Amino acid sequence: MPNVHDVVAPVTDEAPVLQTNGLGRSFRISRPWPQKPLWLDAVNDVSLSLGRSRTLGIVGESGCGKSTLSRMLVGILQPTVGTLRIDGVDVSQLHGQRWREVMRDVQMVFQSPYTALNPRLTIGEIVREPLDIHEPHLPKAGRMAKVVAMLERVGLNAAHVSRYPYSLSGGQQQRVGIARALVRPTRVVICDEPVSALDVSVQAQVLNLLRELQEDLQVSYVFVSHDLAVVANVAHDIAVMYMGRIVELGAARDVLQAPRHPYTQALLDSANEPDPRVERARTPRVLTGELPRPTDPPSGCRFRTRCWMARDICAQSVPLLVNRSGAPQRVACHFA
């Protein structure tokens, strides 16, 4: 089982820097006439809260809605329903310049560093772009000085300013993406699988860098990943997603060491143990049953077709995401 870092920031009564309430996003899928279009609920009724200088990990299988959610949080996609608040401001009610003023404090680090960097621009131009857009009043020399300072902060140097993305390694490219996200004052960074395309040794370096920057800059992260071992090393809180819904939500230590939802338990079972002897001796739980179609999800609990605890009530009623049986985390399961 993944180990949680020893020091976990305490929960405070301070207002969250990012908060969602009932957030959802549906996509219309066209089909040849005379068939009717299909609707895909990629994200459904997601309510989350992110404290200052904390990291919220979002985990789940491919296709569970993690990336769609992250793109809504950063403003690339507009939610179909629900609200998104940044520092208490409902951005769904904002438009134009005021919307840009609020959302500029939310930046993103993408999964593939190479495709996220414009190959026609130099590293200096890429990192300077947020300053060019949001702080054009600064002289160009002042903006470039900030670029060099941030590149040095992420482990690069002034010599990289004139280089192009193709000349950098994957880890260096991701450092450029992190520098671009943090070159100006930022409150929230959405990290969408930021280390999945990197070698394991480079992953550790990037994760250590993100932790150091969080401590220095007091920035908050939403860290999206399918790798529980990675999330366990960076997240203070974890939300587990399945077919667009949050099925378990709580402190990382509670979710990883005492998972309540069957899906979370199956995810943890799927993680390999680093000790070969322990790995050979254990018998991980393997999910069976039908994998539902996203355009035609099961009634009631969406996980019931693969769940060994499923009963009749699971098909009749959608379980609420609440605290159950005295557990500290919230779980969407009738029998957790």
N, C-alpha and C positions, 0 to 999 in steps of 0.2 A: 504494500500500500504506500502511496506517496507520502513523504514526510512534510509536515507544515513547518515553516520557519518558526523559530522559538519565540521571536518577539512579534506580537500582534498589537497594532495600535488600538487603544481603548475606544469603545463606542462613546460618543459624546452627544449632548443635546444640541450641538451646533447645527444650524440649518444646512441641509445638503446642498452641494454645489450643482448636482444634477439629479433630477427626479422625473420619473415617468408615472403616469396613471392611466391604466387601461389602454396602453399603446398597441395599435394593431396596423397591419398592412396587408392588403389583398391585391392580387394580380389577376387581371382578366386574360384568359388564354383563348385566343380565337381558334376556331376549327372550320374546316370546309363546310359550305352550305350543303344540306339544310341542318347540319348539326348545330346545337346551341353552344355558345361559348362556355368554358369552364372557369370556375373561380378558385384560386389558390390562396388560402389564408396562410401566408408565410410567417406572420407574427400575429399572435392573438392574445389580447388582454394581458399585456406585460406591465407590471408595476414594479419599479426598482428605485433605489435611493443610493446615491454615492456621496459619502462624506468627504470633507477636505483632506487632502494628503493621504487618501486611502486608495486601494486598488480593489475593484470589483471584477472577479473572474467570471466569464460566461462560457460554459462548457456544454458539449453535446455532440452527437454524431453529425456528419456532413449532411446538409439539407434540413437541419432542425430550425433554421431561421437566425442563426448567430450573426452572419454577415449582413443580412437584411436589417436586423436590429441595429447593428453598429452604424450602418449607413443612414438610418433614421436619426440616430443620436447626433451625428455630425452634420446633418442637414442635406446630405446628398439625395435622400429619398424623403418625401413627405408622408407622414402617417395617414392612413385612411380614417382612423379613429383614435381617440385618446389625446393626452396632453404631454408635452415635454417642457420642463422648466429648467432653466439655467440660472442659478443664483436666485431662485424664487420668481423669475420672470417667465411667463407662459409664452414661449416663442411661436406657438401656433396662432397667436393673436397678432403677431407682428408682421410687417411687410417692409420691403424696400430697405432703405438705409438703416432703420432701427433694427431690423432683423439681422443685417450684416454686422452691426455693432455688437450685438449679443453673441452671435454665432462665431465671430472671429476668435473668441476665447476657447473654442472647442476645435481641436485639430486632430489629425488622423495619421497613424503610421500604418502603411498598407502591408499586405502579406508578401507580395513579390516586390522587392526593392528595385529591381531593374526596370520592370514595366511601370513602376510608379514615378520614375525619374525621366524627365524629358531628355532624350539622347542628343538633341540639338543644342541644349544649354550646358554651360559649364557648371561645375559644382557651386562656384560662387554665385552664379545667377539663379540656380535652383534654390539655394538656401536664402538668398536675398529677396526672393519673390514675395513672401508674406509682408516684408517690410515695404516693398515697392507698392503693394496694394493698400495696406492698412496704415502705413506711416510715411506717406509721400512727402510730408513736410520736412523730414529729416534730410540733410544734405547727403549726397551719394557716398561721400567719403565716410560719413558717420554710419550709414547703413552697412557699408562694407566692413567697417571695424567691428560691428556687432556680429557679422557673418564669421569673420576670422576668430573672434572670441568664442563663439558657439562651436565652431569646428574643433577648436582646441579642447573645448570642454567634453566633446564626445570622442576624443582620442585621435582626431586628425590634426592637420596643421595648415598653415597658410599656403604651403606648396600645393595643396589640393584645390585651391580656389580656381585655378586656370585649367584643371583637368576635366575630362568628360567621364560620364558614368561608366562607359565600357572599359575604361582603364582601371577600374576599382574592383576589388573582390566583393563577394556577396555581403560579407560582414561590413565592409567599408561602405557599401551602398546603403545598407540599412542604417548605419550611423549618420549618413547624409540625410536620410528620411527623418530620423529623430531630431537632427539639428534643425531641419526645416520646420518641424512641428513646434519647436521650443525656442526659435530664434527671437520671438517677441513674447511678452508676458502672456501665458496660457494657463487656463484654469483646469481644463480637462483634455486628456489625450486619449483617443479611441485607438487601441492597438488591435488590429484585426489580423490574428495569426502572424505576429511580427517576426517569429523565429522559425516557423515551420519549414521555410525554404533554405535554412542554414545548417551547416554541420553542427554536431553536438557540442564540440568544443567552442565554436563560435557562438552558439546559442547561449552558453553560460556567460560569455563575455558581454553579450548584448543585454541579458537579463540583469547582470550586475550593474551595467551602465544605467539601465532604467531605474533601478533601485536608488542608485547614488543621485541621479537627477531629481527623483521624487523628494528625497531628503533635503537636497539643496534648494530646490525651487518651489517646494510645497505644492506640487501639481498632483492632480488626481488622475487615475487611470481606469479605463474600462478595458480589460484584457480578455480578448476573445481567443479561444483555443480549443482544439479537440484533445490536447495532450494534458491529462490530469497532473502528471509529474511537473510539467512546466507551470501550470496554474498554481499548484501547491507551493511553489517557491516564490511566487510574487503576490498572490492575492490575500487580502485580509478577509474578504467575503466572497462567496461563490453562489452563482445562480446556475442551476442545471436546466437545460432546455430540451424538450422533446416535442417534435412536430409543432413548433411555433409557440409552445406554452412553457412557462416556468413550472417545473415539477418539484423542485426543492431549492430553498433559498435560506442562507444563514452564514454564520462565521465559518471561515475555511476549516478551522479545527473541528468544528461540530460536523460539518458535511463530510469531511474526509475520514475522520476517525470513527464516526458513528452514523453512517448514512441510513436514512429511514425509507426513502422511496426505492422500490425495486429496480427502477432504471438506474438510479445512482449506484446502487449496489452492483449492478451488472457492469457499469462503466469502470468501477474500481476493480472488479474481478478481471477485467480485460487488460489492466495495466500489468506489465511484466515486472517481476521482482528482480532487483539487481543481483541477488545472491542465487547462483545456479542451483544450489541444493534446495533452497526454499522454493524456487520456481518449479523444480521437478516434483516436489512433494505435494504441492497444492493442486486442488481440483477446481479451477475457475468455473463459474456458472456460465453456461452458454444459452443465449436467448433462442427460443424456438417460436413457432407460430408464424402467422402471416404478417408481412411488413405492409402496413396500410399505404394506400395511394394518397398523396398529399391533397389531391383534388376531391377525394371522397373519404375523409377521416372517419373513424369509428364513432358511434354515439357514445356519450358518457366519457369515460376516461380513454384518452387516445392510446394509451399504452396497453390496454387490456388484452389486445390480440396477441401480445408477446409476454404477458405477465403470468407467472406461476401462482400468484395470489388472487387472480381475478375471480369475482363472484357475480351473481346476477345484478347486484346494485351498481357494479362498475359500468354496465351497459346502459343503465337507466339514468344515472346522475353524474354530472361533471363534478369531481371532487374539488373543493375549495382549497386554496393555498393558505393554510392556517397552521398554527402550532397545535400539535396533537400529542396526547399522552405525556405531557410535561416536557417534551423535547424543546430545546432552545431554538432550533431552526424550524422554518415553515415548510410544510410538505403537502402536496396535492395528491393524497392517496387516502381512500376510505379505511385502509387497514394498517397504515403506518404506525 
